[in-house]
């Protein structure tokens, strides 16, 4: 199937007309994880061993060596029914490994699980993070409850495996409430220490894990898989547009990082690569061969000419000053939110919807991050494309 893109969206036309040109301004990013899906045909057991057929989804998370971190990887596997999430973490450490669900900004308000194997005994802590970079404390210390229903772990050859089970909705205000079909924003980290009071020093990153929908979860429990639907030309065009829009964000933030060396741009560029891979995964699933093959990934070059102009003009604007760079990035996240909502409402395909929901959650988090960074410098950011009420609801979300 060959896809051709509509030349320009109204939201992009408005931006092009409204931006001033200045000048322009490369960081090498790791490939983000692809999600592997398969039948969950075997009974789940908390025994510290990930068996074939035990989980329906898995993804390999990689974090390169960087300043203060030696690098590492963690494989996350999961399945769910209508009541429980079943999760496995397999990390390259003899210390602790952690996952955090739905952070508001960086680590803030993340529902966290930190686990390790200490002297052949598995420890799994149900925690909550109260600040952007900590502290994270056990839910019970905040007046909540320990809601890890069952867990077990193992260690071998420098790797630690933790398996656990928790309710999708625990009823604890310090736990995020999940539902079948939900796309969940996650952060992860590894430490070489088993004591959770020590900072992660090996690796960290973020990703999106999507739960099976109600019907899919029931089918998996029965050892069946729902038949894949087909996409209309409109939906196919939308998928490719969103992939390339996420690429625009990645390339823009990479260029801004190279100009200002502010890690906010490099961190969120990696997140945008993850978003690209999520969209590409859906395209591959439907066997789409797009005009402007997504495999052709030249930096700062786009098939869609409206996106090309957006990139060029936002980069020029952001090159004027660090403040303008943060504002340009926030503006792009507003555009992304508008376009993701358009595609979300335009498709009936549940897998595409789940992907768009995950990307939308990520774009809202990115907008909060950029606006918060500006506020920390006593700089006010006014919304350019979102209604004031929607914008305030996003940046003040708890």
C-alpha positions in Angstrom: 0.0 0.0 0.0 1.4 3.4 -1.0 0.5 6.4 1.1 0.5 10.0 0.0 0.1 12.8 2.6 -2.2 15.7 2.5 0.0 18.7 1.9 -0.7 20.7 5.1 -2.9 20.8 8.2 -4.6 24.0 9.4 -2.8 23.9 12.7 0.6 23.8 10.9 -0.4 26.6 8.5 -1.1 28.8 11.5 2.3 28.1 13.0 4.1 28.8 9.8 2.5 32.1 9.4 3.0 33.1 13.0 6.7 32.3 13.5 9.8 34.5 12.8 12.9 33.1 11.2 16.3 33.3 12.8 19.0 30.6 12.1 19.5 26.9 12.5 21.5 24.5 14.3 23.6 16.8 15.4 23.5 13.8 19.2 23.3 10.1 18.3 20.3 8.3 19.8 19.7 4.7 20.7 17.0 2.8 19.0 14.0 2.6 21.4 12.3 -0.7 22.2 9.9 -2.5 19.9 7.2 -4.4 21.7 7.0 -8.1 21.0 3.5 -9.5 21.3 2.6 -13.2 21.5 0.0 -15.5 23.0 0.1 -15.9 26.7 -0.7 -19.6 26.8 0.8 -20.7 30.1 -0.2 -20.2 33.7 1.5 -17.3 35.4 3.7 -18.2 38.4 5.7 -15.9 40.7 8.9 -18.0 40.7 11.6 -15.6 39.3 11.7 -17.4 36.0 10.2 -15.9 32.8 8.9 -18.9 30.8 7.9 -19.1 27.2 4.1 -18.4 26.9 3.9 -16.8 30.4 3.6 -13.2 29.1 1.9 -11.6 26.2 4.1 -8.6 25.8 7.8 -7.8 26.2 10.3 -5.1 25.3 14.0 -4.7 25.7 15.0 -1.4 27.3 18.6 -0.2 26.7 20.5 2.7 28.3 24.0 3.6 27.0 26.9 4.7 29.2 26.7 8.4 30.0 28.0 10.8 32.5 27.6 9.1 35.9 26.1 5.9 34.5 27.9 2.8 33.2 24.9 1.7 31.1 22.7 -1.4 31.2 19.5 -3.0 30.0 16.2 -4.3 31.3 13.7 -6.6 29.7 10.1 -5.9 30.8 7.4 -8.6 30.2 3.8 -8.3 31.1 0.3 -9.6 30.7 -3.1 -8.6 32.2 -6.6 -9.7 32.7 -9.5 -7.6 33.8 -8.3 -7.5 37.4 -4.5 -7.9 37.6 -1.3 -6.8 36.0 1.4 -9.5 35.9 4.9 -8.1 35.4 8.5 -9.4 35.1 11.7 -7.3 35.1 15.0 -8.8 34.0 17.9 -6.4 34.5 21.6 -6.4 34.0 22.5 -5.9 37.7 23.0 -7.7 41.0 21.5 -4.7 42.7 18.1 -3.2 42.7 15.9 -2.6 39.7 12.8 -0.3 39.5 9.9 0.7 37.4 7.7 3.7 37.8 4.2 4.2 36.4 2.7 7.5 35.0 5.1 10.1 36.4 3.8 13.7 36.2 7.2 15.1 35.3 10.5 13.3 35.4 9.9 11.1 38.6 7.3 13.2 40.3 4.1 11.4 41.4 5.3 8.1 39.9 3.9 4.9 41.3 7.1 2.9 41.8 8.1 -0.6 42.4 11.8 -1.2 43.6 13.0 -4.7 43.9 16.1 -6.7 44.6 17.4 -10.1 45.7 19.4 -9.9 48.9 21.1 -13.0 50.3 18.6 -15.2 48.3 15.7 -13.3 49.7 13.5 -11.2 47.3 12.5 -7.7 48.4 9.8 -5.8 46.5 8.8 -2.3 47.7 5.6 -0.5 46.7 6.7 3.2 46.7 5.6 6.6 45.6 7.9 9.5 44.4 7.0 12.9 45.8 9.5 15.1 43.9 11.0 15.5 40.4 14.1 13.5 41.4 12.9 11.9 44.6 12.5 11.2 47.3 10.5 8.0 46.8 9.2 6.3 49.9 7.0 3.3 50.7 3.3 3.9 50.3 2.7 2.7 53.9 4.9 5.6 55.2 2.6 8.0 53.4 -0.6 6.5 54.8 -1.1 4.1 51.9 -1.0 0.4 51.6 1.4 -2.3 50.2 -0.3 -3.6 47.1 2.2 -6.0 45.6 0.0 -9.1 45.9 2.6 -11.7 45.0 6.3 -11.6 44.0 9.5 -13.7 43.6 13.0 -13.2 42.2 16.2 -14.8 41.2 19.8 -13.9 40.3 22.2 -15.5 37.9 25.3 -14.4 35.9 24.9 -10.7 36.8 21.2 -10.5 36.1 18.3 -10.1 38.4 14.8 -11.3 37.6 11.7 -10.1 39.5 8.1 -11.3 38.9 5.1 -9.7 40.6 1.4 -9.3 40.5 -0.8 -6.3 41.5 -4.4 -5.2 41.0 -5.1 -2.9 38.1 -7.0 -0.8 40.6 -5.7 -1.2 44.1 -7.9 1.5 45.7 -4.7 3.2 47.1 -4.3 6.8 46.2 -0.5 6.3 46.0 -1.0 3.6 43.2 -2.0 4.5 39.7 -5.3 3.1 38.5 -5.0 1.0 35.3 -7.6 -0.4 32.9 -7.4 -3.0 30.1 -6.3 -1.4 26.8 -4.5 1.5 28.6 -1.2 2.9 27.3 1.0 3.4 30.4 4.0 5.8 30.5 6.8 4.1 32.5 10.3 5.1 33.8 12.9 2.5 34.8 16.3 2.4 36.5 19.0 0.0 37.6 21.5 0.3 40.5 24.5 -1.8 41.4 23.4 -1.6 45.1 20.7 -3.7 46.7 19.9 -0.9 49.2 17.1 1.2 47.6 18.3 4.3 49.4 21.3 4.4 47.1 20.7 6.3 43.8 20.5 4.4 40.5 23.9 4.5 38.9 23.8 2.0 36.1 21.0 2.9 33.7 17.7 4.6 33.4 15.1 5.4 30.7 11.4 5.6 29.8 9.0 3.7 27.6 5.3 3.0 27.0 3.7 -0.3 27.9 0.2 -0.9 26.5 -2.2 -3.3 28.4 -4.3 -5.8 26.5 -7.9 -4.6 26.0 -10.8 -6.3 27.6 -11.6 -8.6 24.7 -7.9 -9.2 24.0 -7.2 -10.1 27.7 -10.1 -12.5 27.7 -8.8 -14.0 24.4 -5.3 -14.4 25.8 -6.6 -16.1 28.9 -8.3 -18.6 26.6 -5.1 -18.9 24.4 -6.6 -17.1 21.4 -5.7 -13.9 19.5 -8.1 -11.5 18.0 -8.0 -11.1 14.2 -6.3 -7.9 13.0 -8.5 -5.3 11.4 -7.7 -3.3 8.3 -7.1 0.5 8.1 -8.6 3.0 5.8 -6.5 5.2 3.6 -7.3 8.1 6.0 -6.1 6.1 9.0 -3.0 5.0 7.2 -2.1 8.5 6.2 -2.7 9.6 9.8 -0.3 6.9 11.1 2.5 8.0 8.8 1.9 11.7 9.6 2.2 11.1 13.3 5.3 9.0 12.9 6.9 11.9 10.9 5.6 14.4 13.4 7.3 12.5 16.3 10.5 12.5 14.1 10.2 16.2 13.7 10.2 16.6 17.5 13.1 14.2 17.9 15.2 16.1 15.3 14.3 19.5 16.7 15.2 18.6 20.3 18.4 16.9 19.2 19.5 20.1 17.3 18.5 22.3 20.4 20.6 20.0 22.6 23.6 20.4 20.4 23.3 24.2 20.6 22.6 24.6 24.3 23.8 21.3 25.9 20.7 21.3 28.1 19.9 17.6 28.9 16.2 18.3 28.9 16.4 18.3 25.1 18.5 15.1 24.8 16.2 13.3 27.3 13.1 14.2 25.5 14.6 13.5 22.1 15.1 9.9 23.3 11.5 9.9 24.4 10.4 11.0 20.9 12.4 8.2 19.4 10.4 5.8 21.5 7.2 7.5 20.2 8.4 7.0 16.7 9.0 3.3 17.3 5.5 2.9 18.8 4.0 4.4 15.7 6.2 2.3 13.4 5.2 -0.8 15.3 1.6 -0.3 14.4 2.5 0.5 10.8 4.5 -2.7 10.6 1.7 -4.6 12.2 -0.7 -3.6 9.3 2.0 -4.1 6.7 2.0 -0.5 5.5 4.5 0.5 2.9 4.5 4.3 3.1 5.5 7.0 0.7 8.6 8.3 2.3 9.6 5.0 3.8 9.9 5.4 7.7 13.2 3.5 7.4 14.6 6.5 5.6 15.5 8.5 8.7 17.7 11.5 7.6 18.1 14.1 10.3 16.0 17.3 9.7 14.6 16.0 6.4 10.8 15.3 6.1 8.5 14.1 3.4 5.7 16.3 4.6 6.6 19.8 3.6 4.5 21.5 6.3 6.5 19.6 8.9 9.7 20.6 7.1 8.7 24.2 7.4 7.7 23.8 11.0 11.1 22.2 11.8 13.1 24.9 10.0 11.2 27.8 11.6 11.0 26.4 15.1 14.7 25.6 15.0 15.4 29.1 13.8 13.3 30.6 16.6 14.9 28.3 19.2 18.4 29.3 18.0 17.9 32.9 19.3 18.3 32.0 23.0 17.9 29.2 25.5 14.5 30.7 26.6 13.3 30.8 23.0 14.4 27.1 22.6 12.3 26.0 25.5 9.3 28.0 24.2 9.8 26.6 20.7 9.8 23.0 22.1 6.7 23.8 24.2 4.9 25.1 21.2 5.7 21.9 19.2 4.3 19.8 22.0 1.0 21.8 21.8 0.9 21.1 18.1 1.6 17.4 18.8 -1.3 17.3 21.3 -3.7 18.8 18.8 -2.7 16.4 16.0 -2.7 13.3 18.2 -6.2 14.1 19.4 -7.3 14.4 15.8 -5.9 11.0 14.9 -7.2 9.4 18.1 -10.8 10.4 17.3 -10.4 9.5 13.6 -9.6 5.8 14.0 -11.8 2.9 15.3 -8.7 0.6 15.5 -8.1 -0.3 19.1 -4.4 -0.9 18.8 -3.9 2.4 17.0 -6.0 4.2 19.6 -3.9 2.7 22.4 -0.8 3.9 20.7 -2.1 7.4 20.2 -3.2 7.5 23.8 0.3 6.6 24.9 1.8 9.3 22.7 -0.7 11.8 23.9 0.2 11.1 27.5 3.9 11.5 26.6 3.3 14.8 24.8 1.4 16.2 27.8 4.2 15.2 30.1 6.8 16.9 27.7 4.7 20.1 27.7 4.6 20.1 31.5 8.4 19.6 31.6 9.2 22.5 29.2 6.7 24.8 30.9 8.0 23.9 34.4 11.6 24.5 33.2 10.6 28.0 32.1 8.7 28.7 35.3 11.9 27.7 37.3 13.5 30.6 35.5 10.6 33.0 36.2 9.5 32.9 32.6 5.8 32.7 31.8 4.7 30.6 28.8 1.4 31.4 27.2 -0.4 28.7 25.2 -0.2 29.2 21.4 -2.6 26.5 20.1 -4.4 25.0 23.0 -7.4 26.6 24.7 -6.3 28.2 28.0 -8.5 25.8 30.1 -7.0 22.7 28.4 -3.5 24.0 28.7 -3.9 24.8 32.4 -5.4 21.4 33.0 -2.4 19.7 31.4 0.4 21.7 33.0 -1.2 21.6 36.5 -2.3 17.9 36.3 -1.6 15.9 39.5 
